[in-house]
Amino acid sequence: MKKYSTVTRKGQVTIPMVIREKLEIEYGEKVEFAVNERDEVVIRPVKVGLEDVYGVLKNLKPAGTHEDHRRIAREWAGDKGSKRG
């Protein structure tokens, strides 16, 4: 399947709809560009699932103390630390 697109002044091209549909590329998704050994450009959709990001935050320590987090949560919820009876 061959389709054509024009390069804009900013170096942008529109991926033809039939190609986007075939590759299941939706608005806002990322694509990867690569040049193969024959100097052909290859475009691949970048699909990120939960398994791709699982564990990325495991070594990240939250800023502040537990009490800081509780205070911020109360403020966010609009409680401002008032006692409920």
N, C-alpha and C positions, 0 to 999 in steps of 0.2 A: 504494500500500500504506500503510495507516494502522495504527500500533501505539501503545499508550499506556504511559506509565511515570509513577511518582509521584516527586516531588522530596522528598528526605529533609531533616531538619533541617540537615544540613551542606551542602545545596545539590547533593547528588549524585543522579544518575539512573542507572538500569540501561538500557543499550541492549538492546532486545529481541533474542533470539537470531536471529530471521529477518533482522533488519537487519544484525547483525554478520556473519552468513554471507554475505549479499548483498554487503557492502562488504569482505569478507575481513579483518575486524578480529579479531585474536587477543589472548589474554590478555597484558597487559603492554605492548601497542603504544600509541602515542600517537594521539590524534585532534585535529583542529583544529575549533574552533567559530567560525562567522562569522554575522553578521546581514546579510541582503541588504536591498535597497532596499524590500522589502515587509514588513520587520520579521519575516522568517522566519529561524529558526535553521537553518543548514546545517552538517552534521557531515561531515568528510572524514577518512579515514584518512591518517596521515602515514607514508609509506613511505620509509625511508632505505636507499639502496644504497651500495655502495662508491664509485660515481661521484659521489655527493653529498658524500663526505668526503675524496675524493682530493686530496692536496696541502695539507690544512689544517695540517699540521705542518712544511711545508717551510721556514718561516722561524723555527722554534723551535730554539734552540740548547740542547743538553743541558747540564745543570749538571755541573761538575767536569771533570777532565781525562780523557784517554784512560786513563792509569794508574789513576785513581780507578775508572773503569768496569771495568777488568780486575780490580782488587782486589775490587770488589763482586761481580762475576761469579764469581770464585774462591770467595769466602765463601759465596755463594748455593749453589754447586755442592757445597760441603762440602770443597773441596780445601784451603782455608786457605793456599794458596800453596806447598804442599809440592812438591818436585821429583819427577818420575817418571823412572825409569831404564830 
